[in-house]
């Protein structure tokens, strides 16, 4: 097997970066597409990783249709959105009850 993956802390601080936003700017994104892509990135991570620390969420770039799992509060680029695990793991009540009679 390969070498274990280690995660380092950033080597510098960005002035004015106040940590991770708690929710995406829903007025600027297609929420369905954002959560779909975040779930895809997260579940790909789960299927490819045997053992690792629990991530806090996923950073998604809808323009490039890509994302990355993050373990610490990210500093986002303008086109990126942070999606916390609480939004990735849960489904809303409407979609759960849709098929119940």
Protein Blocks (a to p, Z undefined) as FASTA:
>chain_A
ZZdddddddfbdcehiabjafbdcfklccfklmmmmmmmmmmmmmmmpmbdcddfbdcdd
fklopadddfbdcdddfkbccddfklmmpccfklmmmmpZZ
